Structure formats: structure tokens, C-alpha cells
């Protein structure tokens, strides 16, 4: 569920206007597959299908970051506490996160024998989208505590958190005497309560049984099982997530000590000099599966103009996913840096 990270910069590579027009046209013609909400200086400038409930993929990790910040600020957690990487490795499911977890460890020049701070774990969850870090933090923070943020943030539509990255292990639970087609049908028919219960069982096995992960083989994670996993991910709306971005960007919604931790998690793009030259604040979290692309971001420029946005795509065909993925970074960068492009998309989607 990793959306490849990209560097946002004031001046991007030459963007094909035709390609971006194609993305706008796709959104316009596919209201069941696409949604976008754009907030400029606290005013909603665009709401296209903003109340349509859609799976979030790794964008859901934003609220886990908020709960992490709450607990650190309340001194329930010490952000500098070191955790053995072997504890995180328990939750690593190979070939299911686009290489996010290994890339995060490589960036820190860490090996499996080393340790990292809780803050670094949370940063790895947001910037690199490590699913192993997510699973660890959900366990540490507590699902009930994470879910309380849905009400606290006054989100209108948001499904509850569960051990959603462990859904990839449903292939391990397939009874030997059932073929894959029947197993997929059973998973699709399974109640939400039962599905969540099985994901929790997967999580506990990962945590306590080092042999369980050996039953997982990426080759068995077929498109059909991936689709079930994708469809059952934590879900919300672009209206709610643009609102979350606005809350973070306002710098007056969260207590200062909470905001300070959030900045260290969400504003990873500000590590790049080009972004530092152009913006005061820039934060982002996106996600993807073979069927989903999601993104939520906020920006405050040097003139204090503010922008918050969320755009989601779901149920994409392979061809559609390639098209969206190819233009994803430039689409976001154009929304952030090009007022005429923003006006174009607002006019097209009214």
C-alpha cells in the first residue's frame, strides 16, 4: 500500500498539459471511481464527490500519526525510546509494501540487528509507508485510542481502524480443501466483524509466532485476494481528509506540543531545499494498491496562502492505474503550484 514518494518542487519537470487534462477528464467521467476536495484559505473551492466513501490505502496512516502525536505530547510515550528493529520485523510481510520497509531501513543505514526510536518508526510509517511500522504502532497505541480520533476530529464518514495491513495474510488462512475461487467468494461474503477478527488473528500470529510468516508466499497473493484486501481497507472521504489536512495546516486546531510532533511526521517533504525555498509548510500522505491511488496534502506558501486537498481513486483497471500513477506527482504538484491549473480543474468539475 505504498505510494511512491516524490519530491514536490516549485518548478517541476515539463508537464504535459494534455496528460493532466486527461486526469481531469477521467475524474469528471468517473464519479464512482474518483473524488476530490480542495480547500483554499479555509474556503471550500471544489467538492467533487467529496462524500463518497472510498478505501484509503496508506492515507489512513494519517490518523495513526495523530494518535502517536497525542500520546507523545501527553507523555504516555517517549518519542526517543529505542525499539529493536527485530520487533518491527515480526510484522514485515515481504513484497506487499512496494519495498517501503527495506527502503526506510536503508535510509537510516540500519540493519535488522539495530534499534530505532519510536519517532523514527512513526516517520517511517508516514514518509516511506512501512506497513510493518504501521502494524507495530497500531498495537502499541491501541486500536480503541486510534478510533477515538474519528469522533474527536468530527469526521463524518470513517470506518473503524483494525489491523488492516494483516489482510494480506488471508491467503495463509485458506483451507487446503477449498480452491482459490471459492476462498475469494467466502472472503467477499464474510461479515466485516468476522473479517476484522481474522485480521486480528493474523496480527497476533505475526507478533507471537515467528513461523507463521513462513506460510506466506507472495505468489499466492493473487489479484482476486488483493482486490478483497483493497476493498476492505479502512475507508473515508475526500471531504474528511481535506478537512484533516486543513486542521493540521491551520496550526491552531491541535495543541502546540501535538502540532510539533505532527510536523515532524507529516512535513517530510520540507527536508528538500526546493520546498524550503517555496513553502513555510508542506505535508503529505498518500497510498495505493493495485486498484487504488489516494493522496491528502496541505501547504502554506511564503505569503501565508493555504491550500488543503484530498483526491482519491478506486476500482481502477490496470490501464487506468498506470495512467493515474504516471501523472500522479505532476497532478499534485500542479495543484500546489499552479493557480491557473487549480482554476481549470474547479471549472471542469463544477
N, C-alpha and C positions, 0 to 999 in steps of 0.2 A: 504493500500500500504506500509505496514511496513515489512522490512526485519529484522527478529530478530537479535538484536545486539549480538555480540560475542567478547570475549577478544582475541586479537591476542597476541601470545607469541612466543618467540624463540623456546621453547620446547613445542610442542603440545602433546595431548594425542596420544597413539599409533594409527597411521593412517593405515587403511587397504590399501595397495598398489593396491589390486585388485579393491577396490571401486573407487579409484582415476583413475585407468586405465579405469574403466567403464565410468567415466565422460569424459575422453579424447576421448574414442571410440564414445560416444554419440555425442560429438561436431563434430568429424570427419564425422560421418554418417548422420548428420542432419544439413547441411549448411543453410537450410531455417529457422531453429529453434535456431541456435547457432552462436555466433560471439565472437571473442577475439582479442584484440590488446595488445601487450606487448612492452614496450619501456625500454631499459636498457641503462643507461648513455647516454641519448639523441639519441640513435640509435634504430630504429625500429627492434626488434628482431623477432617479429611474427605479421603477419596480416592475420587472417583467417576470411574472410567475413567481413572485417572491414568497408566496405562502405555500408553495408546493413542497411537500415532504420528500426529501431525497437522501440517499445514503451519503455519509460524509467522507468515507475513507479516512485518511490520516488527518484531515482537518479537525476531526473530533478530538485530537490530542490537545487542542487549544484549552479546553475546559480542564483537562488534567493539569495543564501548566498553571491555570488559575488556582486550582486547589493546592498544588505544590507551593505556589507563592503565598497563599493564605496560611498554610501550616508553617512555612519558614518564618513568616512575619510574626505569627503567634508563638514562635519559639517551641513549637511541637516537634520541629525537625531542625537539625543543624545542617545548613547547606554545604558546609565544608567537611562533613563526616565522610570518611572514606569507606567505600564498599568494594569488596573483592570482585574483579571482573568475572570470576568464576560463578558468582551469584547471578549475574546477568546472563551468562552463557547458558544457564539452565533453560532460559526461555527463548533461546535463539532457534528459529525454525529455518533451516537453510533454504535458499532460493525462493523465499516468499516475501522479501522486502526490497528487491531490486539492488541488493548489495549494500543497503543502508548501514547495517550494524558493523560489518567489516570496514566500511569507509570511515565511519565515526572513530573506530579504534585506531585506524591508520592515521587519521588527522591528529590524534593525540599522541601518536608514536607509542601506543600501549600494546602489550601482549596479554594473553589470557592469564598470565601469572601476576599481572599488576593489579593495582586498585585505582579507583576514580572517585571523585567527590559526588555527592548527591546532586549538586548543581550541574556538574558535567553530564551526569546521567540525564537530567531534565533537558539540558541543552541538546544532547544527542537525540532525544525524542523529537524535539521541535526542528532543529536545523537539518538533521540527517534523516529523521523519521524512523529511527530504530524501533522496530516492533518489540524486540526483546526488552528495551528500556521501558517501553510503554507498559508491557505486561508486569514488569517488576514494580513500576510506580503505582499501577492500579492496586497491586497487592499491598504495597507499603502505605499508601494514602487511605485506602479503604473505599470500596465502591459506593457505600452509603454516603460518605463525605463528598465524593466527587459528584454524585447525583443531586446532592442538596444545592449545588450551584445552579441547576436548571431553574429551580424556583427562585433562588436568591437573585439571579440575573434577570428574572421575569421573562424568560424565554417562552414564546407562545406555543411552539411545536418542537419537541425534542424527545426522542426516545431515550430510555434509560441506558446508562453505561453497564457493560458487562465485560467479560474477558474476551473482547471481540477479535483480537489477533489470534487467539487459540482456535478460532473457527476453521483455520486452515488444516487442523488436525482431524477434521471429521472423516477424512479418508482412512485414518488409522482405526476408526471405530466401526468400519463396515464389516458386518458379519461375513464369514467365509462363504456361507451358503447363499448369499444374495449377490446378484450381479450389479454392476455399477448403475445401470439404468434404473433398476428398482430402488437402489440405495438413494439415488438422487431424488426420485419421486417421494421416498419416505422423508428425506430431509426437507423437501419443499412443503410437504403436508404437516410436518412437525409443528406443534404449537410453539409460540415464542418462549413460553415458560420452559418447555422441555428442551428447546434448542439452547437457551441460556444455561440451563442446568448441565447440559453436556459440555458446553464450553468451559464451565467452571470445573468440571471433572477433568478436562484436558489440562487446564491450568494447574490443578493440584498435582496431577501426574508429572507434569514438567518440573514442578517445584520439588517433589519428593522422590521421584523415581528416575534415576539417570538413564535407565534402559528404555524408557518409553519413547524417547525421541528416535531411537534406532528403528522403531516400527514405521517411521515416516519416510516415504520415498517421494521425492518431488515429481517423479514420472507418473505417480498415481494421482496427482492433483490435477485432474482433468478440467477442461473448460467448464463442464457441467457442474462439478463440485465448486469450482471457483465462482461460478455465477450465483450459486446458492449462498456462498460466503459473502460475496459482494452485495447481494440483495438484502442480506440480513444484518449488515453493518449498522452501527449507531447512525441514526438519521435526524436531520433537522432541515431548516430552510435557509435560503439566502437572506431573507429578512432578519432572521435571528442572528445569523453570523455577521452580516454587515453591522448589525446593532452591537454585537460583542466587540467588533473592531473599533467602532465609534467610542464605546465605553473606554477601551484601553487608550485610544488616541486622545480622548478629552483631557486626560491627566488629572481629572478631578472626581472621577467616579470611585476609583479604588483608593484605599488609604495609602499614603506616601510610601510606607515600608513594603506594602504589597506591590505597588507600582514599580518600585525599584527592582524587585526580583523579576517581575514580568518583563521589564525592559531587557534584562539580561538573557531572557529566553526568547522572546518574540522578535527582538530587533537585531537578529543575527546578520541581516543584510547591511547593517550600518558598519560592519567590520571593513567594508570595502571603501577605499578613499573616494571613489567616484560618487558613491552615495552620501558620504560625509560632506562632500562639497555641495551637493544639491539639496539635501534634506536635513531637517532637525531630527525627525523621527521617521522610521520606516520599519514596519513589522509585517510578517507574513507567515501563514501556514496553509499548505495545500495537501492534496493527497490524490492517489489514483489506484485503480485496479485495471484489469483488462477491459472493464466496461464503464469506468468512472473517471472523471477528472474534476477535481474541486479546488477552489482557491479562495482564501479570505485574506485581505491585507488592509493596512492603514498607512497613511503618510501625512506628515506635516512638513511643508516646504519652508524655505528660509524666510518667506513673507508671512508665515503662520497660517497659510491656507491649508485646510484639512480635507482629506478625502478618505472615505472608508468604503470598502466594496467586498462583495462575495459573489462568485459565479460558479455554478455547479453544472456538470453534465452527467447524465446517467443513461444506462441502457444503450451505450454506443456500440455500433458494429465495429468490426476490426478496422475497416476502411475509415470510418468516422473518427475512431480513436487516434489513428495515425494522423489524420488531418488536424484534429484539435491539438494533439501533442506537438506537432511540428510548429504550430503557431502560438502555443500557449504562452511562452515567455514574452514574445513580442506583443501579444494581445494585452497582457498585464502591463508591460512597460508603456505601451501607448495610452492605456487608461490613466496611468500615473502621470505621464509627462506631456501629453498632448491634449490640450483643451479642445481643439477642433475635432479630434477623434472622439472625445467624450460626447461632444455635441452631436456628432454624426450618429453614434450608437443610441443616444437618447431619442433623437428624432426618428430613427428607424424602428425603434421598439415601443413607441408610444401607443 
